[in-house]
Amino acid sequence: MRTLVSKVSNSHPVKRHFEELLERHYPNQPHITLMRDCETRWNSTLHMLETIMRQREAVEALANDRIMRGFNDFQRPIAYQHWSDVLDIIPSIIHVLKPAESATKLASQHDSTLSSYIPMSKGLSKQLDNMLESEEHARGVGSMLDEMVEKWRDRMAWVLKPTPGRDSDLAEETVYETFHAATILDPRYKMKYLSRDDAAKEKARMAVVNIVMRFSRREAEENMDVASDHDEPPVLAPAANAPAVNAPATNAPAANAPVANAPADNTAPDAEPAVHLARLERDEFQRAMASAMESDGSDDGAHDAPRDVRQEGSNELEVYLRQSIAKANVDPMEYWSLRQEAFPLLAPVAAAFFGLSSLERNVRTHV
């Protein structure tokens, strides 16, 4: 069928003859252009087969016409005696390909998020398995279904069951901290669609905790930067005997100036103000350091007992997972916005995941 559609598109005589067949079999009806499939376009094979079935009589007449016999690359499959048998099997193929189209449309919605990827993959695998078990759906396409299920599982293994050393563009840790963490933080899914293996579950949990720790560390660093930007340098008081800056020069003798030809003194009067100023600057700096420690609320007790973010994040995650799974129509962003106080560590991480969809939507709007 793919070759026939290609000939209709590329050969002018075949195209003209097909239009005549359409007028003969479907008079006074709008004609549909046969759609060619393309490897780089998802669901294009499904759409091609659908356009063929909507004009089946004209397509079958063209396949049996002698105009097609001149093409060596157009041959009827050996397993079928007539072209009508080939066309009879196409509805079953369409039924097999439909779930993939549904999954593609779900992933392409404007509000789709990273958390839907694993549930979508599991759902498609389940539909294909059900078709294999159904004699009605698998009739005539059983081998194709087997091959499709095997290829799908192999292709999705990198995200459903990430393992070290697997031939994938993403490392195991990255897969857990993106797809698995996003799925866990989606209240509609949580751990429902993840692997049942205990080791894999623990890796997924730890991925969320690790992200929480990074978020907390980054927030602390940003707060320190903001605090340092607002700190003002201490104002130093002028020394009692420090010489005035830019004081006008005068030839008049100072009130306490030594008498000429007086005996030399072993001290250096000019060095005393500089030493006093240095001592004053050191004292002022030490007082400023003490004041800064008091102003940002830090003390020795806080350093002795640092906050255990890992344990707090783990506790929040366990409390969250023990709660019931949300309904399918719940908005994850709204869910977490209402629970910021209950989950102060998890909520910012969830917002980062589920806020990406709106960000990408804005980018597409402006491009």
Stockholm file with secondary structure:
# STOCKHOLM 1.0

chainA/1-367         MRTLVSKVSNSHPVKRHFEELLERHYPNQPHITLMRDCETRWNSTLHMLETIMRQREAVEALANDRIMRGFNDFQRPIAYQHWSDVLDIIPSIIHVLKPAESATKLASQHDSTLSSYIPMSKGLSKQLDNMLESEEHARGVGSMLDEMVEKWRDRMAWVLKPTPGRDSDLAEETVYETFHAATILDPRYKMKYLSRDDAAKEKARMAVVNIVMRFSRREAEENMDVASDHDEPPVLAPAANAPAVNAPATNAPAANAPVANAPADNTAPDAEPAVHLARLERDEFQRAMASAMESDGSDDGAHDAPRDVRQEGSNELEVYLRQSIAKANVDPMEYWSLRQEAFPLLAPVAAAFFGLSSLERNVRTHV
#=GR chainA/1-367 SS CHHHHHHHHHCHHHHHHHHHHHHHHSTTSCCCCCCCCCTTSTTHHHHHHHHHHHTHHHHHHHHHSGGGTTCTTCCCCTTCSSHHHHHHHHHHHHHHHHHHHHHHHHHTSTTCCGGGHHHHHHHHHHHHHHHHHCHHHHTTTHHHHHHHHHHHHHHHHHHHSCCTTCSSSSCHHHHIIIIIHHHHHSTTTTTTTSCCCHHHHHHHHHHHHHHHHHHHHHHHHHHHHHHHHHCCCCCCCCCTTCCCTTCCCCCSCCTTCCCTTCCCCSSCTTHHHHHHHHHHHHHHHHHHHHHHHHHTTCCHHHHHSCCCHHHHHHHHHHHHHHSCCCCTTCCHHHHHHTTTTTCTTHHHHHHHHHTHHHHHHHHHHHC
#=GC SS_cons         CHHHHHHHHHCHHHHHHHHHHHHHHSTTSCCCCCCCCCTTSTTHHHHHHHHHHHTHHHHHHHHHSGGGTTCTTCCCCTTCSSHHHHHHHHHHHHHHHHHHHHHHHHHTSTTCCGGGHHHHHHHHHHHHHHHHHCHHHHTTTHHHHHHHHHHHHHHHHHHHSCCTTCSSSSCHHHHIIIIIHHHHHSTTTTTTTSCCCHHHHHHHHHHHHHHHHHHHHHHHHHHHHHHHHHCCCCCCCCCTTCCCTTCCCCCSCCTTCCCTTCCCCSSCTTHHHHHHHHHHHHHHHHHHHHHHHHHTTCCHHHHHSCCCHHHHHHHHHHHHHHSCCCCTTCCHHHHHHTTTTTCTTHHHHHHHHHTHHHHHHHHHHHC
//
